[in-house]
């Protein structure tokens, strides 16, 4: 799926972030540049707009307060995705504990959130795909979203998730098979 969330890395932006005189203006640019793709990465994990909005703010706050620890060894986008995914996973774990639910029950909660979401458009196939994705194991869900929606290369995913390229390819392949099976069963 073609993504409108494609980001071109800008090495100059990274340099400006490190310069105390330019860091605030550069970070404003980071927010403008990365808000949309990070929002959708988070949203596809947590499903609810309000939660995604809060987690996006948390992601940028954590990035701002951790700017000194960003050494530039990874791309800025990779670093931000890693923060966003970790924030989302932490949120989902806290929700499971708060609601005292299992991972299987979490799937049902996410599906209910999709169906109740006023921001979901009326396209039934898209909604059905979102439901299928929520039923994937967490790691496969993340890998599928990054590859399918963001068209992220496996090498980049490897840096974000700390997983080998081979394992990511296998996760994506399994996710696709499970989604295909979901569509076969529900048609």
N, C-alpha and C positions, 0 to 999 in steps of 0.2 A: 504494500500500500504506500503510495507516495505520501510523504510527510511534509507538512508545512512547518515543521519544527526543526528543520535543518539549521545548524549553526556553523558558521565559519569561525574557526579559531583565529584570534588576533593576538600575536605575540606582544605587540605594542601595548595592548590593554593590560596584559600581565605585568609588564614593566611599570606602567602607570599606577597599578595597584600597589606596587612595592614602594613607590615614591610618596612619602608622607604629605607632600604638597599637592599631589594629584589623586591620592587614593580615594577620597570621598567622591569626587566627580567620576572617577573611573568605576567605582562600585555602583554608582547610579546607572552607568552604562551597562554594567554586568546585569543589574536587575532588569533593565529594559530588554536586553538581549536574551536572557535566559528564563525570564518569568514564564513565558508560554510553554516551552518544551518541558520545563521542570514541573509546572502545574499539571500538565497532562500525564507525565510519568507518575506523579503522586496520585492524581485522580484515578488513573486506571488501577492503582493498587488499593485505594481506600474507598472509592466509588462516590462518596458524598462530597458535593461541592464545598460545603462549609469546612469539612475536615481538610480537604485538599488546600483550601485557601490558608487555613491556619498553619498547616505543615509547610507550605511554601514560605510563609513569613518566618517560621522557625528555621527553615533551611538557610534563608538569607541572613538571619541574625547569627546563626552558628558560623556561617561562612565569614561574615564581617568580624566576629570576635576571634576567629581562628586564622585570619588573614596572615598573621605573622608565621604561622606554621606551614602555610602553603609555599613550598619550595620551588614549584614550577617543574618538578620532575615529571608530573603528569600534566595533561592538558587541563586548562581551567574548567572546561565543560565536564571532563571526567571527574574531577574533584567535586564539582557541584552535584553531579548525578549521584555520586557515592554518598554525599551528605543527605540528599533528598531521599534516596532509597533507605538509608539507615534510619532517618527520621520516620519514614513510613512504616518500616518494620517494627520499630520501637512502639509507635502508636498502635499498630494492630495487636501487638503482644499485650500492651496495657489494656486495650479494649477487651481482649479475650479474658484477661484476668478480672477486670472490673465487672464484666457481665457474667463471669464464671462459665464460659462456654468453650467447647472443644473447637478444633480447627474445622471439623465438619459443620458444626453449627455456625461458625464464622462464615462459611460459604453461603449458607442460607441467609444470613444477615446481609451479606454483600448483594445477593440476588434481590432481596427485598429492597435494598437501597437503590438498585438499578431501576426496578419497576416503579418505585415511588418518586424517583428523581424528576423534579419539574424541568430540569435542564436537559433531559434526554429527549432527543428529537423523535419523531414518530416512525422512523425507519425500523421496521421489525427485524430485518436481517442484522443491522448493526446492534440492536438490543440483544438479539439471540447470540451474537458473537461475544458480546460483553458477558453474558451469562455463562457461556461455554468457558471463557477465559477464567472467570472466578472459580470454576471447578477444578482448575489445574492446581497441582502442588505449588506452593509459594515461589520456589526457585524457577520452575518452568513458566509460571505466570510472568515473573519479572523478565526472564530471557525472551519470552514471546513478545511482550510489549516493546522491549527495547529493539528487537529485530524487526518486527512487523510494522509497528507504528513509527518508530524513530529511524528505522533503516540503519541502525548502528552496526558497525562492523564488529565481527567477533573479537578481534584484537582489542578494540576499545572496550567492549563489554568485559573482556578478561581483566582489564585494568580496573574497571569500576567494581566488579564483583569478586575479584581475586580468585577466579576459577580458570582452569585451562581452556584453551580454545576448543579442544576436542570434546570436553565435557559440555561446553556451551552448545556446540553443534548438536550433540546428542540430546540435550535438554530441549532445544528448539524442535528437533525432529519429532521427539516424543510428544511435545505440546501440540504440534500440527496434527499428528495422528489422532490424539485424543479429541481435538476440536472437530476433525473430520468425522470421527465416530459419533460425537455429540450431535452433529447435524444429520447424520444418517439415522440415528435413533429417533430424533425429534421431528423428522419430516414425515 
